[in-house]
Amino acid sequence: MRSPSLAAPFEHGLRLALCTCVAVLAFVALACAGGGGSSALPGLQLADASPFLVEGPQGGPFTRPTRTLQLRNTSTAPIEWAVSPGVAWLVVTPTSGTLAPGASTSVLAAIDAPAAAALDAGSYSASLRFHGPTPGAPEPTVSALLLVLSGGWTEFTASPDTRTVYVSSSTGDDARDGLSPKTAKRTIAAGKALLRHGYPDWLLLARGDTWNEALGQWITSGRSANERALVGAYGPATERPLLRTGTANGVETFQGGASPARLAHVAIVGLHFQANGYTGSGEPSGLAWLLGTDDLLVEDCKVEGYHTNVLLQGYFGRHSAVQVRRCVLVDAFSTGTAPSSHGLYVSNTDGVLIEENVIDHNGWSETVPGANPTVFRHNVYVQSGSGTCTGVVARGNLLARAASHGLQLRPGGVANDNLFVRNSIALELGGGNEPNPGGVDVTALRNTVLEGKDIDPANRRGWGIEVHNLRSGNVSENVIANNVLGQLPIALDIHGNSNGIGVFDTLFSSNVIWNWGGGVFLQGGRSVLGSIVLQANDVGEARTSEALLTHLDAASTGAITSSQNRFFSVHAQPGALFRSGGGGLTLEGWRTAVGDTGSIVWTPNYPAPDRSLGAYDATLGGPGTLEHFLAEARRQSRSFWRPEYSTSAASAWIRAGFGL
């Protein structure tokens, strides 16, 4: 299924469809041997376990918002069954019935549009439980569902006084007026000269065309949040307009020249910036946005090969209401002369949305001498301390192969539904060398972390989620699984010894840690750790004999409250499942030390816990490699959007391997 492409110019009234929220519904039946779905209810078989995706604006209309499930009675006796969706946004008909021996029936599951419209953006899970006349006896067949509400594409509508300027490097002529596709300007500079400050004017570049030219200094604001100044694209091609900017910034703002004191209401949409002359010396950015700006949208842009691909640094005044959405930010790098390098850097900004981007392989290059991965080079770096950001939300992003961190969320905020793969450190919450006084608040839900790695041989890593300097937090429903390359693996690092106040009042609930090579670490004593709740987490290890949970300081056992966790290890001895202050503990010894209730040693029965993005690539017809999946994900654009390469679809497939 593919979203409709934008083949016509904006001025024809064609809207950037799927505005506001887009729903993605993934149905994943828990497969039994033979692939037909679970049959815990004897004789009742649920067929067709393939993922199911639905897209549409919030509240509808949804495209294909229903799924028909087939139930079959494979036994020799009649079966009474009933089904319970358990959430308001899902409606099932019929809800009960009786199946004769060998018979089958259809059950329709459908999105309830009004109920879905009432939900905030994010992910929502549900399950269909097919059971007998008495729920719970026997154990029901379960079909897991995931509803993901995201931002879709932003809608733009011209105002009566919008001046729309067209630029084409292939057919344009600067002697023309630039006010129609047939009279397009040739150079970006000539087109930009026609824009007016404070008006909702549009500068549109022809798709498929290439310029050896930058946008240069941006000095014009729009009128309001609904009437932005827009730099966008037009024409029938699917390729974004390509700006090859050599060693210069792709677009920049700063004090001086003809710039106003601040900017407001600017959108940069659907462009491709490439640093074709950059070799690692200097610090060019695709977007170098330094002048204080209110309401900046960067959407559907591809930015590649700069020192920092997108630099949102409120250097000349703080930014507010900044969004980076559905962009592809890849292959930033620098050499030793400029130690830092990032896919996205944000500082001095209030209200930051980082949503559904592909952010891959930033901070380093295998082909440029000296462009090595270091601790200063990351996919995403959000600053704390004197340059701190507030109101940060990072959701639905694919963050892969960073030199060091996939996402450094130093000032706290929200990190939900992201997919991390092969980062040295996937997700850091809080912390930093200049931490916020008093700690920060974080929420990190339903992230999926796969395949850690080292920075280099001297800087071994393989860390999943780190938390530092937390005043409060909720870190729940995350999956951290299948580290292979990281040689100092830690799945979950609760790090009280870092700069800041420590870690306090934080819930870690319903997380799954599997085959990471190193489980949960608590660093620090009672002065820097407190009111930490471990609840209903799974920690399993089938590859190494490492302890599943380690208190580096034995005093930290008094900092936690624990209940209903499940632990599993193939190789660790019973007396070394846990460690406290250097000594080993059995489950019972650990439970006594922390006052745990209900935690057990168990044998996992996950459907397919070793799934990878390479294996997911194979289900899409690819060669079955991570590299191919990421190469395809990098091709995502407004004109070529494939839901199967979205973070939500890939994460749903991985998480279904754990029955989630």
Secondary structure as the mmCIF struct_conf table of DSSP 4:
data_model
#
loop_
_struct_conf.conf_type_id
_struct_conf.id
_struct_conf.beg_label_comp_id
_struct_conf.beg_label_asym_id
_struct_conf.beg_label_seq_id
_struct_conf.end_label_comp_id
_struct_conf.end_label_asym_id
_struct_conf.end_label_seq_id
HELX_LH_PP_P HELX_LH_PP_P1 SER A 3 SER A 5
BEND BEND1 ALA A 8 ALA A 8
HELX_RH_3T_P HELX_RH_3T_P1 PHE A 10 HIS A 12
TURN_TY1_P TURN_TY1_P1 GLY A 13 GLY A 13
BEND BEND2 ALA A 17 LEU A 18
BEND BEND3 THR A 20 THR A 20
STRN STRN1 VAL A 22 ALA A 29
TURN_TY1_P TURN_TY1_P2 ALA A 33 GLY A 34
BEND BEND4 GLY A 35 GLY A 36
BEND BEND5 LEU A 41 LEU A 41
TURN_TY1_P TURN_TY1_P3 PRO A 42 GLY A 43
STRN STRN2 LEU A 44 LEU A 46
STRN STRN3 GLU A 55 GLU A 55
STRN STRN4 PRO A 57 PRO A 57
TURN_TY1_P TURN_TY1_P4 GLN A 58 GLY A 59
BEND BEND6 GLY A 60 GLY A 60
HELX_LH_PP_P HELX_LH_PP_P2 PRO A 61 PHE A 62
STRN STRN5 THR A 63 THR A 63
BEND BEND7 ARG A 64 ARG A 64
STRN STRN6 THR A 66 ASN A 73
BEND BEND8 SER A 75 ALA A 77
STRN STRN7 ILE A 79 SER A 84
BEND BEND9 VAL A 87 VAL A 87
TURN_TY1_P TURN_TY1_P5 ALA A 88 TRP A 89
STRN STRN8 LEU A 90 THR A 93
STRN STRN9 SER A 96 LEU A 99
TURN_TY1_P TURN_TY1_P6 PRO A 101 GLY A 102
STRN STRN10 SER A 104 ILE A 111
HELX_RH_AL_P HELX_RH_AL_P1 ALA A 113 ALA A 117
TURN_TY1_P TURN_TY1_P7 ALA A 118 ALA A 118
BEND BEND10 LEU A 119 LEU A 119
HELX_LH_PP_P HELX_LH_PP_P3 ASP A 120 ASP A 120
BEND BEND11 ALA A 121 ALA A 121
STRN STRN11 GLY A 122 HIS A 131
BEND BEND12 PRO A 133 THR A 134
TURN_TY1_P TURN_TY1_P8 PRO A 135 GLY A 136
BEND BEND13 ALA A 137 PRO A 138
HELX_LH_PP_P HELX_LH_PP_P4 GLU A 139 PRO A 140
STRN STRN12 THR A 141 SER A 150
TURN_TY1_P TURN_TY1_P9 PRO A 160 ASP A 161
STRN STRN13 THR A 164 VAL A 167
TURN_TY1_P TURN_TY1_P10 SER A 169 THR A 171
TURN_TY1_P TURN_TY1_P11 ASP A 174 ALA A 175
BEND BEND14 ARG A 176 ARG A 176
BEND BEND15 LEU A 179 SER A 180
HELX_RH_3T_P HELX_RH_3T_P2 PRO A 181 THR A 183
STRN STRN14 LYS A 185 LYS A 185
BEND BEND16 ARG A 186 THR A 187
HELX_RH_AL_P HELX_RH_AL_P2 ILE A 188 LYS A 192
TURN_TY1_P TURN_TY1_P12 ALA A 193 LEU A 194
TURN_TY1_P TURN_TY1_P13 HIS A 197 GLY A 198
BEND BEND17 TYR A 199 TYR A 199
STRN STRN15 TRP A 202 ALA A 206
TURN_TY1_P TURN_TY1_P14 ARG A 207 GLY A 208
STRN STRN16 THR A 210 TRP A 211
BEND BEND18 ASN A 212 ASN A 212
STRN STRN17 GLY A 216 GLN A 217
BEND BEND19 ARG A 223 ARG A 223
STRN STRN18 SER A 224 SER A 224
TURN_TY1_P TURN_TY1_P15 ALA A 225 ASN A 226
STRN STRN19 GLU A 227 GLU A 227
STRN STRN20 ALA A 229 TYR A 234
BEND BEND20 GLY A 235 PRO A 236
BEND BEND21 THR A 238 GLU A 239
HELX_LH_PP_P HELX_LH_PP_P5 ARG A 240 PRO A 241
STRN STRN21 LEU A 242 ARG A 244
TURN_TY1_P TURN_TY1_P16 GLY A 246 THR A 247
BEND BEND22 ALA A 248 ALA A 248
BEND BEND23 GLY A 250 GLY A 250
STRN STRN22 VAL A 251 THR A 253
BEND BEND24 GLN A 255 GLY A 256
TURN_TY1_P TURN_TY1_P17 GLY A 257 ALA A 258
BEND BEND25 ALA A 261 ALA A 261
STRN STRN23 LEU A 263 VAL A 269
BEND BEND26 GLY A 270 GLY A 270
STRN STRN24 HIS A 272 GLN A 274
TURN_TY1_P TURN_TY1_P18 ASN A 276 GLY A 277
BEND BEND27 GLY A 280 GLY A 282
STRN STRN25 SER A 285 LEU A 291
STRN STRN26 THR A 293 GLU A 299
BEND BEND28 ASP A 300 ASP A 300
STRN STRN27 LYS A 302 GLU A 304
BEND BEND29 GLY A 305 HIS A 307
STRN STRN28 THR A 308 PHE A 316
BEND BEND30 GLY A 317 GLY A 317
STRN STRN29 HIS A 319 ARG A 325
BEND BEND31 ARG A 326 ARG A 326
STRN STRN30 VAL A 328 VAL A 330
TURN_TY1_P TURN_TY1_P19 GLY A 336 THR A 337
BEND BEND32 ALA A 338 ALA A 338
STRN STRN31 SER A 341 SER A 347
BEND BEND33 ASN A 348 ASN A 348
STRN STRN32 THR A 349 GLU A 355
BEND BEND34 GLU A 356 GLU A 356
STRN STRN33 VAL A 358 ASP A 360
BEND BEND35 HIS A 361 HIS A 361
BEND BEND36 GLY A 363 GLY A 363
BEND BEND37 GLU A 366 VAL A 368
TURN_TY1_P TURN_TY1_P20 PRO A 369 GLY A 370
TURN_TY1_P TURN_TY1_P21 VAL A 375 PHE A 376
STRN STRN34 ARG A 377 VAL A 382
HELX_RH_3T_P HELX_RH_3T_P3 GLY A 385 GLY A 387
STRN STRN35 THR A 390 ARG A 395
BEND BEND38 GLY A 396 GLY A 396
STRN STRN36 LEU A 398 ALA A 400
BEND BEND39 ALA A 403 SER A 404
STRN STRN37 HIS A 405 LEU A 409
TURN_TY1_P TURN_TY1_P22 ARG A 410 PRO A 411
STRN STRN38 GLY A 413 ASN A 416
BEND BEND40 ASP A 417 ASP A 417
STRN STRN39 LEU A 419 VAL A 421
BEND BEND41 ARG A 422 ARG A 422
BEND BEND42 SER A 424 SER A 424
STRN STRN40 ILE A 425 LEU A 429
BEND BEND43 GLY A 430 GLY A 430
BEND BEND44 ASN A 433 GLU A 434
HELX_LH_PP_P HELX_LH_PP_P6 PRO A 435 ASN A 436
TURN_TY1_P TURN_TY1_P23 PRO A 437 GLY A 438
STRN STRN41 VAL A 440 LEU A 445
BEND BEND45 ARG A 446 ARG A 446
STRN STRN42 THR A 448 LEU A 450
BEND BEND46 ILE A 455 ILE A 455
STRN STRN43 ASP A 456 ASP A 456
TURN_TY1_P TURN_TY1_P24 PRO A 457 ALA A 458
STRN STRN44 ASN A 459 ASN A 459
STRN STRN45 TRP A 463 VAL A 467
BEND BEND47 ASN A 469 ASN A 469
STRN STRN46 LEU A 470 SER A 476
BEND BEND48 GLU A 477 GLU A 477
STRN STRN47 VAL A 479 ALA A 481
BEND BEND49 LEU A 485 LEU A 485
BEND BEND50 GLN A 487 LEU A 488
STRN STRN48 ILE A 490 HIS A 495
TURN_TY1_P TURN_TY1_P25 GLY A 496 ASN A 497
BEND BEND51 SER A 498 ILE A 501
STRN STRN49 VAL A 503 SER A 509
BEND BEND52 SER A 510 SER A 510
STRN STRN50 VAL A 512 TRP A 514
BEND BEND53 ASN A 515 ASN A 515
BEND BEND54 GLY A 517 GLY A 518
STRN STRN51 VAL A 520 GLN A 523
BEND BEND55 GLY A 524 GLY A 524
TURN_TY1_P TURN_TY1_P26 ARG A 526 VAL A 528
STRN STRN52 LEU A 529 GLN A 535
BEND BEND56 ALA A 536 ALA A 536
STRN STRN53 ASP A 538 GLU A 541
BEND BEND57 ALA A 542 ARG A 543
BEND BEND58 LEU A 548 LEU A 548
STRN STRN54 LEU A 549 HIS A 551
BEND BEND59 LEU A 552 ASP A 553
HELX_RH_3T_P HELX_RH_3T_P4 ALA A 554 ALA A 559
STRN STRN55 ILE A 560 SER A 563
BEND BEND60 GLN A 564 GLN A 564
STRN STRN56 ARG A 566 SER A 569
BEND BEND61 VAL A 570 ALA A 572
HELX_RH_3T_P HELX_RH_3T_P5 PRO A 574 ALA A 576
BEND BEND62 LEU A 577 LEU A 577
STRN STRN57 PHE A 578 SER A 580
TURN_TY1_P TURN_TY1_P27 GLY A 581 GLY A 582
STRN STRN58 GLY A 583 LEU A 585
HELX_RH_AL_P HELX_RH_AL_P3 LEU A 587 VAL A 594
TURN_TY1_P TURN_TY1_P28 GLY A 595 GLY A 595
STRN STRN59 THR A 597 THR A 597
BEND BEND63 GLY A 598 GLY A 598
STRN STRN60 ILE A 600 VAL A 601
BEND BEND64 PRO A 607 PRO A 607
TURN_TY1_P TURN_TY1_P29 PRO A 609 ASP A 610
HELX_RH_AL_P HELX_RH_AL_P4 LEU A 613 THR A 619
TURN_TY1_P TURN_TY1_P30 LEU A 620 GLY A 621
BEND BEND65 GLY A 622 GLY A 622
BEND BEND66 GLY A 624 GLY A 624
HELX_RH_AL_P HELX_RH_AL_P5 LEU A 626 ALA A 633
TURN_TY1_P TURN_TY1_P31 ARG A 634 ARG A 635
STRN STRN61 SER A 637 SER A 637
TURN_TY1_P TURN_TY1_P32 ARG A 638 SER A 639
STRN STRN62 PHE A 640 PHE A 640
HELX_RH_3T_P HELX_RH_3T_P6 PRO A 643 TYR A 645
BEND BEND67 SER A 646 SER A 646
HELX_RH_AL_P HELX_RH_AL_P6 THR A 647 ALA A 656
TURN_TY1_P TURN_TY1_P33 GLY A 657 GLY A 659
#
